[in-house]
Amino acid sequence: MKNTHFKKTLLTLSILFACQAHALELKNAFGSINAGYANWNTGFENTHRGEVWKATADFGALFDKGEFYSFYESNVLNHAVEGRNHVLSAQAHIRLFDSDFSFMGKLYGQFENTWGDELNMMYGFGYLGWSGPSGFF
């Protein structure tokens, strides 16, 4: 009995989400891939980390009913695998009743091979009225 109820609920939610996703209109999208270099031993304080190579990628999409932004960063590529870390973030705003108010959610993770992993999530209400030509982000 529970299995049948679960299947019906899953089918109903799938249909609702499919209809809603079909109704989305893509207004704009952007993305980039970058590589960078830093020498942490030059500056105000010597951190004894030496040279650091990194790679980043980000992507954003603006829809009529919301916005999405994400990025990925991989640091210390020139060091041994044990010393590398990675950061991942994804954030979405879904407009409420075609207004500038939104329901938003964010996922942020930092993954290190030596210190430990951290994954955070937050959700709440947002406001998309302070946007420029590229959207809120």
Backbone as a printed PyTorch tensor [residue, N CA C, xyz], in Angstrom:
tensor([[[  0.8200,  -1.1980,   0.0000],
         [  0.0000,   0.0000,   0.0000],
         [  0.8630,   1.2610,   0.0000]],

        [[  1.8970,   1.2790,   0.8680],
         [  2.7780,   2.4430,   0.9310],
         [  3.5140,   2.6420,  -0.3830]],

        [[  3.9110,   1.5380,  -1.0040],
         [  4.6490,   1.6200,  -2.2530],
         [  3.7860,   2.2320,  -3.3600]],

        [[  2.5110,   1.8820,  -3.4090],
         [  1.6020,   2.4370,  -4.4050],
         [  1.3970,   3.9280,  -4.1700]],

        [[  1.2340,   4.3210,  -2.9180],
         [  1.0690,   5.7420,  -2.5790],
         [  2.3230,   6.5310,  -2.9660]],

        [[  3.4900,   5.9490,  -2.7020],
         [  4.7500,   6.5980,  -3.0520],
         [  4.8620,   6.7980,  -4.5670]],

        [[  4.4950,   5.7630,  -5.3410],
         [  4.5670,   5.8500,  -6.8000],
         [  3.6100,   6.9090,  -7.3390]],

        [[  2.4070,   6.9830,  -6.7950],
         [  1.4380,   7.9860,  -7.2370],
         [  1.9320,   9.3920,  -6.9170]],

        [[  2.4750,   9.5650,  -5.7250],
         [  3.0020,  10.8750,  -5.3320],
         [  4.1780,  11.2690,  -6.2190]],

        [[  5.0670,  10.3400,  -6.4690],
         [  6.2250,  10.6100,  -7.3170],
         [  5.7900,  10.9660,  -8.7400]],

        [[  4.8130,  10.2580,  -9.2780],
         [  4.3070,  10.5430, -10.6140],
         [  3.6490,  11.9220, -10.6710]],

        [[  2.8540,  12.2540,  -9.6610],
         [  2.1980,  13.5610,  -9.6140],
         [  3.2260,  14.6890,  -9.5450]],

        [[  4.2160,  14.5560,  -8.6620],
         [  5.2490,  15.5850,  -8.5460],
         [  6.0660,  15.7080,  -9.8260]],

        [[  6.3550,  14.5970, -10.4700],
         [  7.1090,  14.6380, -11.7310],
         [  6.3410,  15.3990, -12.8050]],

        [[  5.0450,  15.1510, -12.8930],
         [  4.2240,  15.8470, -13.8870],
         [  4.1700,  17.3370, -13.5870]],

        [[  3.9880,  17.6900, -12.3060],
         [  3.9370,  19.1070, -11.9280],
         [  5.2470,  19.8160, -12.2420]],

        [[  6.3680,  19.2000, -11.8910],
         [  7.6630,  19.8190, -12.1610],
         [  7.9480,  19.8890, -13.6500]],

        [[  7.5500,  18.8740, -14.4000],
         [  7.7680,  18.8940, -15.8430],
         [  6.9720,  20.0180, -16.4960]],

        [[  5.7440,  20.2210, -16.0510],
         [  4.9290,  21.3110, -16.5950],
         [  5.5180,  22.6630, -16.2380]],

        [[  5.9830,  22.8080, -15.0240],
         [  6.5670,  24.0760, -14.5800],
         [  7.8780,  24.3460, -15.3060]],

        [[  8.7130,  23.3320, -15.4890],
         [  9.9900,  23.5160, -16.1730],
         [  9.7680,  23.8730, -17.6400]],

        [[  8.7480,  23.3230, -18.2290],
         [  8.4380,  23.6380, -19.6220],
         [  8.0040,  25.0980, -19.7540]],

        [[  7.4360,  25.6530, -18.6960],
         [  6.9460,  27.0220, -18.7330],
         [  8.0540,  28.0530, -18.5240]],

        [[  9.2620,  27.6230, -18.1620],
         [ 10.3600,  28.5600, -17.9380],
         [ 10.8410,  29.1520, -19.2530]],

        [[ 11.0930,  30.4440, -19.2290],
         [ 11.6400,  31.1230, -20.3980],
         [ 13.0410,  31.6110, -20.0490]],

        [[ 14.0310,  31.1230, -20.7700],
         [ 15.4130,  31.5270, -20.5520],
         [ 15.6240,  32.9180, -21.1310]],

        [[ 16.0340,  33.8590, -20.2700],
         [ 16.2840,  35.2320, -20.7120],
         [ 17.7530,  35.4570, -21.0600]],

        [[ 18.6440,  34.8900, -20.2520],
         [ 20.0750,  35.1160, -20.4310],
         [ 20.8380,  34.0160, -19.7130]],

        [[ 22.0240,  33.7140, -20.1770],
         [ 22.8910,  32.7410, -19.5140],
         [ 24.3340,  33.1950, -19.7030]],

        [[ 25.1690,  32.8480, -18.7660],
         [ 26.5800,  33.2180, -18.8470],
         [ 27.4180,  32.1670, -18.1460]],

        [[ 28.6760,  32.1250, -18.4670],
         [ 29.5810,  31.1860, -17.8330],
         [ 31.0110,  31.5160, -18.1890]],

        [[ 31.9390,  30.9830, -17.4220],
         [ 33.3560,  31.1990, -17.7110],
         [ 34.1890,  30.1010, -17.0750]],

        [[ 35.3550,  29.9060, -17.6340],
         [ 36.3620,  28.9870, -17.0850],
         [ 37.6560,  29.7770, -17.0090]],

        [[ 38.3060,  29.7370, -15.8460],
         [ 39.5060,  30.5440, -15.6250],
         [ 40.5980,  29.7180, -14.9600]],

        [[ 41.8240,  30.1340, -15.1660],
         [ 42.9770,  29.5740, -14.4630],
         [ 43.7120,  30.7350, -13.8210]],

        [[ 44.2810,  30.4930, -12.6440],
         [ 44.9530,  31.5810, -11.9390],
         [ 46.2030,  31.1190, -11.2180]],

        [[ 46.9800,  32.1120, -10.8010],
         [ 48.2440,  31.8740, -10.1110],
         [ 48.3780,  32.8970,  -8.9900]],

        [[ 48.9100,  32.4550,  -7.8670],
         [ 49.2210,  33.3700,  -6.7610],
         [ 50.4590,  32.8610,  -6.0420]],

        [[ 51.2390,  33.7960,  -5.5130],
         [ 52.3740,  33.4510,  -4.6870],
         [ 52.0670,  33.9560,  -3.2890]],

        [[ 51.7250,  33.0430,  -2.3950],
         [ 51.2890,  33.4150,  -1.0490],
         [ 52.4470,  33.8970,  -0.1800]],

        [[ 53.6700,  33.7630,  -0.6420],
         [ 54.8130,  34.2130,   0.1410],
         [ 55.1340,  35.6820,  -0.1030]],

        [[ 54.4760,  36.3260,  -1.0390],
         [ 54.6900,  37.7480,  -1.2640],
         [ 53.4310,  38.4910,  -0.8440]],

        [[ 53.6070,  39.5380,  -0.1190],
         [ 52.4690,  40.3020,   0.3740],
         [ 52.7790,  40.8420,   1.7560]],

        [[ 51.7470,  41.1700,   2.4900],
         [ 51.9360,  41.7290,   3.8240],
         [ 52.4750,  40.7050,   4.8150]],

        [[ 52.1020,  39.4490,   4.6100],
         [ 52.5260,  38.4100,   5.5550],
         [ 52.9010,  37.1570,   4.7840]],

        [[ 53.9930,  36.5110,   5.1600],
         [ 54.4200,  35.2730,   4.5320],
         [ 53.6260,  34.1230,   5.1480]],

        [[ 52.8310,  33.4530,   4.3420],
         [ 52.0020,  32.3540,   4.8660],
         [ 52.6530,  30.9950,   4.6790]],

        [[ 53.8070,  30.9500,   4.0250],
         [ 54.5690,  29.7180,   3.8040],
         [ 53.7730,  28.6940,   2.9900]],

        [[ 52.9020,  29.1750,   2.1120],
         [ 52.1560,  28.2740,   1.2410],
         [ 52.7580,  28.2010,  -0.1500]],

        [[ 53.6280,  29.1310,  -0.4720],
         [ 54.2970,  29.0960,  -1.7610],
         [ 53.3960,  29.4410,  -2.9220]],

        [[ 53.7610,  28.9260,  -4.0870],
         [ 52.9910,  29.2010,  -5.2870],
         [ 51.7250,  28.3510,  -5.3170]],

        [[ 50.6580,  28.9570,  -5.8230],
         [ 49.3700,  28.2770,  -5.8700],
         [ 48.7720,  28.4610,  -7.2650]],

        [[ 48.4150,  27.3600,  -7.8880],
         [ 47.6910,  27.3730,  -9.1590],
         [ 46.2580,  26.9620,  -8.8890]],

        [[ 45.3020,  27.6020,  -9.5790],
         [ 43.9050,  27.2790,  -9.3420],
         [ 43.1300,  27.3130, -10.6510]],

        [[ 41.9840,  26.6390, -10.6510],
         [ 41.0750,  26.6450, -11.8010],
         [ 39.6680,  26.9140, -11.2700]],

        [[ 38.9330,  27.7520, -11.9700],
         [ 37.5660,  28.0700, -11.5600],
         [ 36.6350,  27.9900, -12.7750]],

        [[ 35.3860,  27.7290, -12.4780],
         [ 34.3430,  27.7270, -13.5060],
         [ 33.0690,  28.2510, -12.8570]],

        [[ 32.3050,  29.0630, -13.5800],
         [ 31.0290,  29.5260, -13.0540],
         [ 29.9850,  29.5370, -14.1600]],

        [[ 28.7320,  29.4760, -13.7510],
         [ 27.6210,  29.4390, -14.6830],
         [ 26.4140,  30.1000, -14.0310]],

        [[ 25.6890,  30.8730, -14.8070],
         [ 24.4610,  31.4880, -14.3200],
         [ 23.4020,  31.4790, -15.4020]],

        [[ 22.1600,  31.4330, -14.9930],
         [ 21.0410,  31.4640, -15.9300],
         [ 19.9310,  32.3140, -15.3380]],

        [[ 19.3640,  33.1660, -16.1800],
         [ 18.2610,  34.0320, -15.7710],
         [ 17.0020,  33.5660, -16.4940]],

        [[ 15.9780,  33.2630, -15.7200],
         [ 14.7010,  32.8270, -16.2690],
         [ 13.6400,  33.8500, -15.9100]],

        [[ 12.5120,  33.7610, -16.5620],
         [ 11.4170,  34.6680, -16.2280],
         [ 10.8720,  34.3970, -14.8300]],

        [[ 11.0090,  33.1800, -14.3310],
         [ 10.4660,  32.8220, -13.0220],
         [ 11.5470,  32.6060, -11.9600]],

        [[ 12.7900,  32.9560, -12.2580],
         [ 13.8390,  32.7810, -11.2640],
         [ 15.2270,  32.9250, -11.8520]],

        [[ 16.2220,  32.6960, -10.9980],
         [ 17.6180,  32.8210, -11.3930],
         [ 18.4340,  31.7120, -10.7320]],

        [[ 19.5420,  31.3430, -11.3830],
         [ 20.4140,  30.2940, -10.8810],
         [ 21.8600,  30.7240, -11.0900]],

        [[ 22.7240,  30.4280, -10.1110],
         [ 24.1490,  30.7220, -10.2430],
         [ 24.9420,  29.6320,  -9.5280]],

        [[ 26.0670,  29.2250, -10.1140],
         [ 26.9240,  28.2290,  -9.4720],
         [ 28.3810,  28.4960,  -9.8250]],

        [[ 29.2730,  28.0200,  -8.9790],
         [ 30.6980,  28.0720,  -9.3160],
         [ 31.4250,  26.8970,  -8.6950]],

        [[ 32.5520,  26.5770,  -9.2860],
         [ 33.4330,  25.5150,  -8.8070],
         [ 34.8530,  26.0570,  -8.8410]],

        [[ 35.6170,  25.7540,  -7.8100],
         [ 37.0020,  26.2160,  -7.7230],
         [ 37.8660,  25.0890,  -7.2020]],

        [[ 38.9640,  24.8530,  -7.8800],
         [ 39.9360,  23.8500,  -7.4490],
         [ 41.2500,  24.5710,  -7.1970]],

        [[ 41.7430,  24.4850,  -5.9660],
         [ 42.9310,  25.2390,  -5.5440],
         [ 44.1440,  24.3440,  -5.3560]],

        [[ 45.2960,  24.9430,  -5.4080],
         [ 46.5820,  24.3350,  -5.1180],
         [ 46.8390,  23.1430,  -6.0500]],

        [[ 46.6080,  23.3490,  -7.3280],
         [ 46.7670,  22.2700,  -8.3020],
         [ 48.2150,  21.8330,  -8.4790]],

        [[ 49.1490,  22.7010,  -8.1490],
         [ 50.5610,  22.3540,  -8.3050],
         [ 51.1350,  21.6490,  -7.0720]],

        [[ 50.3270,  21.3930,  -6.0560],
         [ 50.7860,  20.6750,  -4.8620],
         [ 50.3090,  19.2260,  -4.9220]],

        [[ 50.7890,  18.4340,  -4.0080],
         [ 50.3510,  17.0380,  -3.9280],
         [ 48.8430,  16.9820,  -3.6720]],

        [[ 48.2370,  15.8780,  -4.0130],
         [ 46.7820,  15.7320,  -3.8740],
         [ 46.3290,  15.9860,  -2.4400]],

        [[ 47.1330,  15.6280,  -1.4590],
         [ 46.7550,  15.8100,  -0.0560],
         [ 46.5720,  17.2750,   0.3230]],

        [[ 47.2160,  18.1890,  -0.4130],
         [ 47.1420,  19.6000,  -0.0770],
         [ 46.1370,  20.4000,  -0.8850]],

        [[ 45.4020,  19.7650,  -1.7560],
         [ 44.4430,  20.4800,  -2.6040],
         [ 43.0990,  20.6460,  -1.9090]],

        [[ 42.3630,  21.6720,  -2.3360],
         [ 40.9940,  21.8180,  -1.8510],
         [ 40.0880,  22.2660,  -2.9840]],

        [[ 38.7980,  22.0380,  -2.8050],
         [ 37.8020,  22.3210,  -3.8350],
         [ 36.6110,  23.0120,  -3.1820]],

        [[ 36.0310,  23.9580,  -3.8910],
         [ 34.8700,  24.6900,  -3.3950],
         [ 33.7710,  24.6060,  -4.4510]],

        [[ 32.5580,  24.3600,  -4.0060],
         [ 31.4080,  24.2720,  -4.8970],
         [ 30.2640,  25.0740,  -4.2900]],

        [[ 29.5980,  25.8700,  -5.1070],
         [ 28.4680,  26.6560,  -4.6270],
         [ 27.3830,  26.6790,  -5.6970]],

        [[ 26.1360,  26.5900,  -5.2730],
         [ 24.9960,  26.7120,  -6.1810],
         [ 23.9010,  27.4750,  -5.4480]],

        [[ 23.3000,  28.4260,  -6.1320],
         [ 22.2580,  29.2530,  -5.5200],
         [ 21.1330,  29.4560,  -6.5300]],

        [[ 19.9030,  29.3780,  -6.0520],
         [ 18.7450,  29.5670,  -6.9260],
         [ 17.7090,  30.4420,  -6.2430]],

        [[ 17.0590,  31.2800,  -7.0310],
         [ 15.9240,  32.0860,  -6.5880],
         [ 14.7350,  31.7050,  -7.4590]],

        [[ 13.5960,  31.4490,  -6.8460],
         [ 12.3650,  31.1690,  -7.5810],
         [ 11.3760,  32.2620,  -7.2220]],

        [[ 10.9500,  33.0200,  -8.2270],
         [ 10.0370,  34.1430,  -7.9970],
         [  8.6970,  33.6600,  -7.4580]],

        [[  8.1470,  34.4210,  -6.5150],
         [  6.8470,  34.1050,  -5.9360],
         [  5.7730,  34.9710,  -6.5900]],

        [[  4.8090,  34.3440,  -7.2160],
         [  3.6400,  35.0260,  -7.7940],
         [  4.0410,  36.1450,  -8.7580]],

        [[  5.0400,  35.9020,  -9.5970],
         [  5.5060,  36.8790, -10.5870],
         [  5.9170,  38.2130,  -9.9750]],

        [[  6.4240,  38.1820,  -8.7470],
         [  6.8830,  39.4060,  -8.0870],
         [  8.4030,  39.3790,  -7.9920]],

        [[  8.9950,  40.3970,  -7.3760],
         [ 10.4350,  40.4240,  -7.1470],
         [ 10.8370,  39.6460,  -5.8980]],

        [[  9.8780,  39.1910,  -5.1140],
         [ 10.1700,  38.3730,  -3.9390],
         [ 10.3610,  36.9310,  -4.3840]],

        [[ 11.2560,  36.2270,  -3.6950],
         [ 11.5960,  34.8780,  -4.1430],
         [ 11.8070,  33.9430,  -2.9600]],

        [[ 11.6840,  32.6680,  -3.2510],
         [ 12.1480,  31.6190,  -2.3470],
         [ 13.5330,  31.2550,  -2.8510]],

        [[ 14.5240,  31.2390,  -1.9750],
         [ 15.8940,  30.9930,  -2.4100],
         [ 16.5190,  29.8510,  -1.6180]],

        [[ 17.4720,  29.2210,  -2.2510],
         [ 18.2380,  28.1700,  -1.6050],
         [ 19.6790,  28.2370,  -2.0570]],

        [[ 20.5840,  27.8860,  -1.1680],
         [ 22.0130,  27.9130,  -1.4990],
         [ 22.6820,  26.6850,  -0.9050]],

        [[ 23.5570,  26.0980,  -1.6970],
         [ 24.3600,  24.9630,  -1.2780],
         [ 25.8190,  25.3620,  -1.4390]],

        [[ 26.6190,  25.1930,  -0.3840],
         [ 28.0230,  25.5890,  -0.4130],
         [ 28.8460,  24.4700,   0.2090]],

        [[ 29.8380,  24.0070,  -0.5170],
         [ 30.6840,  22.9400,   0.0020],
         [ 32.1450,  23.2600,  -0.1690]],

        [[ 32.9260,  22.9380,   0.8470],
         [ 34.3760,  23.0810,   0.7870],
         [ 34.9600,  21.7290,   1.1440]],

        [[ 35.7430,  21.1900,   0.2290],
         [ 36.2580,  19.8460,   0.3900],
         [ 37.7750,  19.8830,   0.3820]],

        [[ 38.3710,  19.4840,   1.4910],
         [ 39.8190,  19.4720,   1.6280],
         [ 40.2770,  18.0570,   1.9280]],

        [[ 41.4380,  17.7330,   1.4580],
         [ 41.9650,  16.3920,   1.6810],
         [ 42.6890,  16.2610,   3.0110]],

        [[ 42.9990,  17.3740,   3.6780],
         [ 43.7490,  17.2770,   4.9250],
         [ 42.9310,  17.6960,   6.1430]],

        [[ 42.0580,  18.7090,   6.0240],
         [ 41.3470,  19.2350,   7.1820],
         [ 39.9620,  18.6330,   7.3760]],

        [[ 39.3300,  18.2920,   6.3310],
         [ 37.9830,  17.7440,   6.4370],
         [ 37.0670,  18.4210,   5.4430]],

        [[ 35.8860,  17.8900,   5.3130],
         [ 34.9090,  18.4020,   4.3620],
         [ 33.8020,  19.1560,   5.0860]],

        [[ 33.2310,  20.1140,   4.3760],
         [ 32.1590,  20.9230,   4.9500],
         [ 31.1170,  21.1620,   3.8700]],

        [[ 29.8550,  20.9180,   4.1980],
         [ 28.7620,  21.1450,   3.2670],
         [ 27.6740,  21.8990,   4.0110]],

        [[ 27.3260,  23.0770,   3.5080],
         [ 26.3250,  23.9160,   4.1540],
         [ 25.1680,  24.1700,   3.1970]],

        [[ 23.9660,  24.3030,   3.7660],
         [ 22.7940,  24.6130,   2.9650],
         [ 21.9870,  25.6640,   3.7100]],

        [[ 21.4630,  26.6190,   2.9690],
         [ 20.5710,  27.6000,   3.5740],
         [ 19.4170,  27.8480,   2.6190]],

        [[ 18.2990,  28.2150,   3.1560],
         [ 17.1380,  28.5430,   2.3400],
         [ 16.3220,  29.5980,   3.0670]],

        [[ 15.5320,  30.3090,   2.3170],
         [ 14.7270,  31.3710,   2.9060],
         [ 14.0670,  32.1810,   1.8060]],

        [[ 13.8070,  33.4320,   2.1110],
         [ 13.1690,  34.3190,   1.1570],
         [ 14.1740,  35.3600,   0.6840]],

        [[ 14.0280,  35.7730,  -0.5520],
         [ 14.9390,  36.7450,  -1.1280],
         [ 14.1790,  37.8250,  -1.8640]],

        [[ 14.9410,  38.7430,  -2.4180],
         [ 14.3690,  39.8500,  -3.1860],
         [ 15.2250,  40.0520,  -4.4290]],

        [[ 14.6010,  40.0340,  -5.5980],
         [ 15.3220,  40.1670,  -6.8550],
         [ 15.1230,  41.5210,  -7.5190]],

        [[ 14.6080,  42.5080,  -6.7860],
         [ 14.3570,  43.8160,  -7.3430],
         [ 15.6050,  44.6530,  -7.5600]],

        [[ 16.7230,  44.2920,  -6.9210],
         [ 17.9640,  45.0510,  -7.0860],
         [ 18.8040,  44.3980,  -8.1590]],

        [[ 18.3360,  44.3750,  -9.3670],
         [ 19.0760,  43.6800, -10.4060],
         [ 19.5070,  44.6460, -11.5030]],

        [[ 20.6190,  44.3070, -12.0960],
         [ 21.1320,  45.0750, -13.2060],
         [ 20.8750,  44.3360, -14.5070]],

        [[ 21.5960,  44.6900, -15.5650],
         [ 21.4010,  44.0420, -16.8470],
         [ 21.7400,  42.5480, -16.8300]],

        [[ 22.6060,  42.1360, -15.9080],
         [ 22.9750,  40.7120, -15.8230],
         [ 22.1680,  39.9630, -14.7840]],

        [[ 21.1260,  40.5680, -14.2620],
         [ 20.3150,  39.8870, -13.2530],
         [ 20.8050,  40.1700, -11.8520]],

        [[ 20.3180,  39.4130, -10.9200],
         [ 20.6530,  39.6190,  -9.5100],
         [ 22.1340,  39.3440,  -9.2450]],

        [[ 22.6790,  38.3260,  -9.8930],
         [ 24.0530,  37.9370,  -9.6290],
         [ 24.9950,  38.8060, -10.4180]]])
